Each structure stands twice: as structure tokens, then as C-alpha cells.
Amino acid sequence: MSETETVEVTLKKPVTHDGKTIDKLTFREAELGDLAATDAAQGGIGKTILLIAALSGTTEAVTRKIKASDLDVILKKIEPLVGSFFTQNA
């Protein structure tokens, strides 16, 4: 994986926040600091929300509006960017 590798995910159900529609997210590779920041969250979904927000450059508020059907696609596509994070924090 190159240092600049990113993954783009087009949302099946766009999110509207502060009058803006978000229909795709671009994720970067996780850094250890991103993973450590999720320790403050309660439960697996809380950790997932924080990590998605960090890797996509969005806010937690935006991430909370993502539909569950889009979450499944996001998790599959970002798996190479997060190592074993989801298997260890399930």
C-alpha cells in the first residue's frame, strides 16, 4: 500500500448535514493515533463512528447520519486501511 492510498465510497443514501449533501467519502489509511482515539468510545459502534470520522475527514455528527446499509460497504472497503482493527474491536 502506498503512503497516499485512499479509498472512495459512494453512499447509496447521501447524508445531509448543515445544508450540505454528502454523497461520497474518501478514506485515508489509519494511523495509530486514529486507532488510539477510539479508546474513548463506548462499544464497538462508537469506536467505528470515531474511526470513520477520522479517516474520512468528516465530523462525528456527519458519520452518525450514515445509514447502516452504507456502513456495510464502508467497512468492507476500508478494511485494508485499518489492519485488524475491526476484528480486534468487534
HUBEL-V112140 format. One record per helix or strand of 3 or more residues. SS is the DSSP state (A for helix, B for strand). FROM is the first residue (numbers start at 1). TO is the last residue. If there is no record, write none. Layout:
SS	FROM	TO
SS	FROM	TO
This chain:
B	6	17
B	20	28
A	32	40
A	43	56
A	60	64
A	68	82
A	85	88
